[in-house]
């Protein structure tokens, strides 16, 4: 999808934080990280937030897979703390730091 830079600048003003290539704002869990998949980032080195967006994709893919496996194993989600622990472990693994939520 081509970003209309003139329209974007009319809406957000000049010097806005949005990436010229993919439209991402670079904030964690804000813009869809699927705007910036690995092949797009490799081909277009001008993306401002490529690494952040790819980490988001990895985080939610791995979280979804582990949740699915847990549901299959237990039959239902019994303990929200288990899910939060999995999220925190994946976050730390991918971002290299603890999540302060």
C-alpha positions in Angstrom: 0.0 0.0 0.0 1.4 3.4 -1.0 1.3 6.1 1.6 0.0 9.4 0.4 2.6 11.7 2.0 0.8 14.9 1.1 -2.5 13.7 2.6 -0.6 12.3 5.7 1.2 15.7 6.2 -2.1 17.6 5.8 -3.7 15.4 8.5 -0.7 15.2 10.9 1.4 18.2 10.1 4.9 18.4 8.8 7.6 16.6 10.8 5.2 13.9 12.0 6.6 10.7 13.4 5.0 8.4 10.9 7.3 6.3 8.7 7.3 7.4 5.1 7.6 3.8 3.9 4.9 1.9 5.9 3.0 4.6 7.9 3.9 3.1 11.3 4.3 5.5 14.2 6.8 3.2 16.0 4.8 3.0 19.3 4.6 -0.5 20.7 1.1 -2.0 20.2 -0.3 1.0 18.3 0.1 0.7 14.6 -0.4 -2.8 13.0 3.0 -4.4 13.0 1.9 -6.3 9.9 2.5 -3.2 7.8 6.2 -3.9 8.1 6.9 -7.6 7.4 10.4 -8.9 7.1 10.6 -9.0 3.3 9.4 -5.4 3.1 12.0 -4.2 5.6 14.8 -6.1 3.8 13.9 -4.5 0.5 13.2 -1.1 1.9 15.8 0.0 4.3 14.2 3.4 4.8 11.5 2.1 7.2 12.0 4.0 10.5 10.4 1.3 12.7 11.1 -1.9 10.9 12.9 -3.7 13.8 10.2 -2.6 16.3 7.4 -3.8 14.0 9.1 -7.2 13.4 9.5 -7.7 17.1 5.8 -7.1 17.5 5.0 -9.7 14.9 7.3 -12.2 16.6 5.8 -11.5 20.0 2.2 -11.9 19.0 2.9 -14.9 16.8 4.7 -16.7 19.6 2.1 -15.7 22.2 -0.7 -17.0 20.0 1.0 -20.3 19.4 1.7 -20.8 23.1 -1.8 -19.9 24.0 -3.2 -22.3 21.4 -1.0 -25.1 22.7 -2.1 -24.3 26.3 -5.8 -24.4 25.4 -5.3 -27.8 23.6 -3.4 -29.1 26.6 -5.8 -28.0 29.3 -9.1 -27.9 27.5 -9.7 -24.3 28.6 -7.9 -21.3 30.0 -8.0 -21.7 33.8 -5.5 -19.3 35.0 -4.9 -15.7 33.6 -1.6 -15.5 35.5 -0.2 -18.4 33.4 -1.1 -16.4 30.2 0.5 -13.2 31.6 3.6 -15.1 32.6 3.9 -16.5 29.0 3.5 -13.0 27.6 6.1 -11.5 30.0 8.6 -14.3 29.1 8.1 -13.8 25.4 8.3 -10.0 25.7 11.6 -10.2 27.6 13.0 -12.8 25.1 12.1 -10.6 22.1 12.8 -7.1 23.5 15.5 -8.0 25.9 13.9 -6.1 28.7 11.0 -6.5 31.2 7.6 -5.1 30.2 6.3 -2.3 32.6 2.6 -2.8 32.2 
